[in-house]
């Protein structure tokens, strides 16, 4: 209906507003279509007038406008990027096919790449990269680092992570998304799969010391094998349509949501409740589960 079209435009505007605010916090360019936000107020007024006039034309067809029926058809739609590697729920990365998981710091965000998974800090001044390599005959984690990767290593040592033979260290100068930087890294061998998991952390402004080393080490040592409960949990987030109860709040729904960052704002936008709205009891609302 025309009224629904107007609500859609308002939702798109709200989506752009939170993207601009998030981009400001994350010190990056916003990913928005400027057409909606750049519309002059006069044009908005004219659009609303046209909507009001057209409402008279659809009044007699109101019985065919079944909003609830449409919402229920959204049940089960995949939420998130179709390019996403693995499954991300809150701040845990799962890779069910490989049977591994890893926890990254709160408020960091994940961006898939062709080579692996890149995780950025909120302000984009630190990054953590995960990729894999093939094991060669008689390889050890240490000689894999020196011979296969060609890294100049300090503070290197052989350790065990999640039961896998591993090597932890710092590379003095190595390639990163910021150019040559010191890297905190770990190489984790999975002999059964003939895979080496390569984990690298780098800081945008690091010269020799690594500012986010604690975050990188915590992320490295969170690497683990998935258990049965993890496999049950590692489902791609989907849209679900539920009916709000008397005590339902958007804050509670955001806390329960697997959305990684800005869950409250995102849920409010998709339900037309941005910036401060709450659902009415009995109202059908979209959540992510």
ABEGO torsion letter per residue (X at the ends): XAAAAAAAAAAAAAAAAAAAAAAAAAGBBBBBBAAAAABBAAAAAAAAAAAAAAAAAAAAAAAABBAAAAAAAABGBBBEBAABBEBBBEABBBBAAAGBBBBBBBGBBBBBBAAEBBBBBAAGABBBBBBBBBBBBGBBAAAAAAAAAGBBBBGBBBBBBGGBBBBBBBBABBBBAAEBBBBBBBBBBBAAAGBBBBBBBBBAABAABBAAAAAAAAAAAABBBBBAAAAAABBBBBBBBBBBBAABBAAAAAAABABABGAAAAAAAAAGAOAABBBBBGBBBBBBX
